[in-house]
Amino acid sequence: TVMRSMDLYYQYLNSGFQLPIAAGTDKMGDYIPVGSNRLYARPVGKPDYSGWLAGLKAGNGFVTNGPVLTFEVEGHTSGDVVAFTETRRVTARATARSILPFQSLEIVVNGETAAIRNTTSSQRPADGLYTLEVEGTFDLNRSSWIAARVAENPASKNRILPRGLTVFAHTNPVYFLQNGTEVRELSSVRYLQKYVKGTIHWLNTKARFRNSAEREEALRLAHQARLFYSELERLK
């Protein structure tokens, strides 16, 4: 499911990486429409392709296969980095609009649901536009990232998209950094260590390369990543 991929993304965010979210169509057949997965980003500078790429890198947009999201936290939008000291109370607001029905809209803090609103009716609106708003106020007592998402229950029978996918959308985070420190969840750093360990095993046993030099380079980079995560754990 899509949330399996998002779980890995959350582990990176929780380890201090400010990774911009992105999406694109994996078109493996004529049953998959082009643009079914896409990224919306505000251009930085001129509203052209270069400006859009800069917006993608700045992390100021959202990915979706249908719903259009708006999101702000205390006047800050996706991609913003906000410094604070001690504990800070913040209010986050999100809106989802979609021609496809969806179940819920959530605000997520460090990968955990902090606020959620579910739809109250399965009937199609008169104007054909499903709309949901959610707001949450909570205290931040450590460095955190905050985002909004539309993510259907994997058991949902509402599978109207290609390959039986559910309706999905996710914003880039707003980052709140306490006393200049990065988000750092020890469990996520250890998760990534194990993930790379599994990657090294796969590289040694099942991965296919054109030559031994390519294999050695891949292994070198994987071991380098594992050492990096070990250092992150030590710094925690």
N, C-alpha and C positions, 0 to 999 in steps of 0.2 A: 504494500500500500504506500501511498505518498507519505504518510506519517513516518514510515520506516526511514525514508530518506531525510525527512525533517529532523528526526531524532539525532542523526549524525551531525546535521547542521547545528543543532542546539549544543552538541558536545563541543564543537569548535567555538561557538559564541561564549559558552560557559568557561572556556579555557583562556579567554582573553583576545581571541581573534575577532576583529571587526570586519567580517566577511560580508560583502554585498550579496544579496540574494539575486538569483537570475533564473530564467527558464526559457525553454525553446521547444519546438515540436520535434519529437522523435518519430519521424514519419517512415514507418516500415511497410506501409501498404496504402492502397487507395481508400481504405476505410477510415483513415486518420486525416482529418482536415488540417491543412496548413494553418498555423496560428492558433491551434486549440490550446496550447500552452504558451504564454507570452509574458513579457515584462513591460510595465509602464514605468517610465522614469522622466522626471522633469529635466529638460536640457540645462546644462551649465553653459552660460554664454549664449551663442547663437542657437536658434532652434533648428539645427541641422543634424546630420548623422554624428559628426564629431561631438556636438553638444550633448546628444543623447548618450553616447558612449561615456562622456564625462559624468553624466548623471547616473549612469549605471555604476561607475566606479565609486561615485560619492555615496551610493546606497540610499538614494532619496526616492525610491519608487516601491512598487509591489509587483508580485507575480500572481497570475490568475489563469484559470481556464474558463472564466465566466464573470464572476462578481467584480465590480469596481469598488475599491476601498478608499476611504478617507480616514486619516489617523493623525492625532496630535496629542502631545503630553505637555501640559503647561505652556502651550504656544509653540512647542518644538515639534518638528516633523521628522520623518524617517531620515536617518543618516546623521542627525545632529548629535553632538557630544556635549554633555552638560556636566560641569563640575559642581560638586557640593561637599559640604563638611557635615560631620555628625549624622543626624537622621533628617531625612527630608520627606515631607508628605506631598504626594503628587496626585493629580487627577488626569486620567487618560480617557480619551473619547474616540470611538470608531464608528463608522457607518459603512454598511455594505448594501449595494444595489445590484440586482441581477435579474436577467430575463429567465434564468434557470432557478428552480426552487432549491433552497438550502435550509439546513436544519438550525444552525446556530452561528453566532458571532462571538469571538472571545478576545480578551486582552490577556497576553501572556507575559509573565515576568520570569526571566531566567529559565524558560522552558515549562513553567508551571502556570496553569490557568489561574488568573487573579480576578477575573470578572467574566461572566458569560450571560448571554441572553438567547433564549430559544424562540423559534417561531411558535405562534399560538394557533396557527391555522394552516392546513394544507391546501386550501382553496386558492386558485389563481386570482391575484388582484385584478380589479376592473381594468387598470391601465397596463396590466401585464408585467409590472415591475415589482419584484419582491424586494422589500426594503427592511433593514433592521439596524437599530442603533444600540450601542452599549456604552456605559460609562462606569469607571471604577476609580475609587480613591484608596490609596494605600501608602504605607510608610516604607521608605527605603532605608535600611540600616547598613547596607553594604553596596559596593559597586554592582550595578544591575543593567540589563538590557530589557527593553519593553517593546512589544510588537502586537499587532492584531492579526487574527486569522479567521478564515472560514474553513472549517475542516469537518466533513461529515463523519459520522460513525461508520467504521468499516463494515458493520453488519447492515447498514442501511440498504433498503431495497430500491432506493432512488438512483438507479444506474442508467442514466439516459445519455451518458457520454461514451465515446469510443473506448473499447477494451474494458468496459464495465467500471470506468473510473467514477468517483464521486466528485461533486462540485467542490472546488478548492481555491483559496486565495490566501496570500500571506504578505504582510508588509515587511520592509526592512525595519530594523530596530531603531529606537532612540536609545542612546547610551548615556547612563548617569554614572559618573565615576566619582567615588568618594575619596577625597584627599589625593587625587591624582593616580589612584591605583586601578589597574585593569580588573575586569570581572575575572574571578579565579575560583572555580569550584573544583576542589580536589578530586571528587569522584569523576568528573568529566576528563580531567587530565589523565587519570589512570585508565579511563575508558579508551582514550586515544592511544595510550601506550599499548594496550592489549590489541587494539585494532591494527596498529602497525606491526605488532608481533605476528598476528595472523597474516598480514600482507607479506611479510618476509617468508613465512612458511609457504604461502602460495607461490611466491616468486621462485622458491627453491624446488618446488615439487610439480606444479602444474602450468605455470606461465610459459608461453611460447615466445621465443625471440629469434631474430634472424641470425644472431651470432652471439658468442660468449661475451663480447665487449658490451653489448646492450644489456645482458643479464647483470653483469658486474656493476654497470652504472645504475641500474634500477635498485640493486641491493645496496649500493653505496648511499643512495639518496634515502632509502627506507631506514637504514641504520642511523643516518644523520638525523632523521625525524625522530627516531626513538630516543636518541641522546638529548634532543631538544626538549622532548616531553619530560624526560627524567630531570632535566634542569628546572623546568617549570614546577615540578613537584617539589624539588628541593627548596625553591624560592618561596613556596607556599608556607 
